[in-house]
Amino acid sequence: MPAARPEFTVSSLTSALKRTIEGGFSKVVVEGEVSGWKRYPSGHCYFTLKDEGAQISAVMFAGQYESSCKRHPELDSGLKDGAKIKVYGNVTVYPPRGNYQIVVLSATLAGLGDLMQRYLELKAKLEREGLFDPARKRALPSMPRRIGIVTSEAGAVIHDMCTVLTRRFPNLEIRLFPAQVQGADAPKTIIAGIEYFNREDCDFKPDVLIVARGGGSFEDLFYFNDEALVRAVAASKVPTISAVGHQTDYTLCDFAADVRAGTPSIAAEIAVPVLADLRDRLASFDSQLAKALRAKYEWFAQRTDHLSSALVPALQAKAADVAHRIESLSSALGSSVVLGFTRREAAFDRVREKLALLSPYSVLERGYSLTTDKDGAVVKSADQVVRGDVLHTRLANGEIVSEVSYLKRST
């Protein structure tokens, strides 16, 4: 007769497994790579310890963490995703979730994990090429009208981003290029999205491009460290924001992008201003401008009044001075004109007297006469005329016209 099979409730089976595991795997040393490291405000630390074939959840309570850091100070900065560590602790079962974990009592660094090593090597290579140089990064446009987004079409990321974008800047044009953000094909699809928005024949020319995915483990986000994808982000002609994971997560895409955002929602806030704030600022500027113009107008009005009050007396004084000068010049001009006429009249009289003395007509006054032929030439000798010539003889008080009928020439 077959033996009866044991029957368990979920709780009893879990308790049995807990006793078995904890009894056989206490005080063990495990080596692996840290992933999903997180320290809570309480000081407790939660992470995953993994290798190429498996992973196990781990917890390190505040007291053990602090004592380990005192013995090994390098732990304080070295315990993070990608670090390779050795832990000493107890394997336990957590019944409420039905999973097993290791409670770490102490830890030491054992080097870098494979993924972290690859990450650092590629980062150093691209840095040497200048791909992350701040000088090549561009400023985002102040008021974009079109936003291109490359992310998964499923999940909360795209919904949250669109909500933030449209709340801050209504009527914004947004276009999604659906891409895989996890898995081996993720880099290829994300690159396709970046290239789509950068195509010359793209019917949607974005002002800003956002590459985004939500939080995840170091392994989940490692696809954003793909070399081809990082180069595509750096080569984008459209200013690009990288928003991958949470505030504490850094991928190589973050370093290659023009701007890095801690989360996708923060990327949406960075990408566009708040339209209402812009309107308030414009209204404030308008008010300030009106005040400035009014103040300037009042200053010019007062300045004009002051100049006018000073100008009138100045013009009156100038007019009086000009009138006085005109009167003085007029008096001097009259005296000068009279004196000039007097001098010229005296000079004219002297010239007239000289002309009278030299004039042949003055000789006629003394009883002489002047004879000319018909052409007006003075007849000085009888040899100049013949019988029949008509002669004109000018006397002091008249003229005699005669015809030559007799000639007597001197011998």
Steps between C-alpha positions, in 0.01 A plus 500: 500500500664831388613737769276795559623820334562788737252781475587862573339832515688779331614627838613159627691421181670838514588447864647157418709645220608785727624251762681294237666793325594693809628184668721404208616843371592713798831682525576478126730713283359595159667695222307684233424828325278766657187606316208720602687645798283722718550636849189626677481789748487237774856401404398152382641394162324281244657363181534197278813285492547331163734321266460374143266216600285614790414769752396528861338781695707647781440728793759668720359670804627839617714366786681246283552757224651756735729247671616369161577855381702566817715192431515569127454879429506441125160333530322830563559616142570163341174323574292579193366338186768311313729450796628146560487411870538214745236478768485297819153421627205270547262375236141542616148467370260794515159328542270794404646497150611140484849586380841437640769759564832542666528719808845653471701532819811649340635577155825576321570628149629240257535716190279623218230287346516411131225744396653783700841426351354518149318819591814673627717386209251628240450823696877562502523426127220739404635769734835483320318554171336814643148360472411625848674838471276771652615740227310303235172500690224733379253706695135398473264739320315726742153443353481180293182429308569136411632224728616161371510213751671163462377256765263210554138555404396286796529594864476821697804681357344636181172580680678690777716693254208604281304606809785721621574644155142594414429634849801731482455601135156429346466450122852354489553252214632165626591193300604162640731256325420171677819314591606212720675622811608160633643189342764431239308682223451818705806693371405426138144630535608808696760583233225466236293758691787748524575460130132543411475839670831608342404408143486785250172369359338451841152659497536589868803717573534510881664790682602265784551123508455299823637144540338349811422195710390448858705363786658158515800304614852561375449212257167638376653838424822357355349499150538880508876445520506340155778666298298540178211654694727740688655614171153549348400724792820704464449533122140623522447831322198563722585614856456188712400429861592163650257392775586146600418352841502703819707787641780270615522303174758606242535346155738592219204644309473756781857615437453512120173696503485879506309488829457224759175476698467298820163351396271512195266741682790732576594484130150625413540787746840590354379484141230769517425805712170555678281700260314669786832613650605641163175695475548633852856601416385671180231685692761604756737614224214690336422677827866577562541629145194725536637639826841555347354676196277715720793594723709582193220709353459693823875559518508634144192713567664657803825540314314672215328736744831586665668559166204706380507722808873549458478542123250788490712745705806388309327566168375837621848599612642377172238690301575822693871452440443438130273807474764714670766368270278563195436856616872557553585348167224699328632830644854409404385392154314830443806705597718278286265534200483881532876523536543271202267706284677820607839360410378366169327829416820694567697254289242533223526879506878477469473261205239722336727802535787308345278386214380856444857620474586224255178528294536668159162664557642713780728661244194609305391711795811708449404595135637204315313267262521133401454384138424139400424337167185311421638192679575693818876506452666821623631713212844617597627607153360632170664205337232276656214648294409576142243722340147380557575336837248572772660616824358536851639777711425480874491829689447566869128571446416304185608333177550627141467269201676621185606379159856559378502721192843650531824355635818680586777282607811634663818471311 
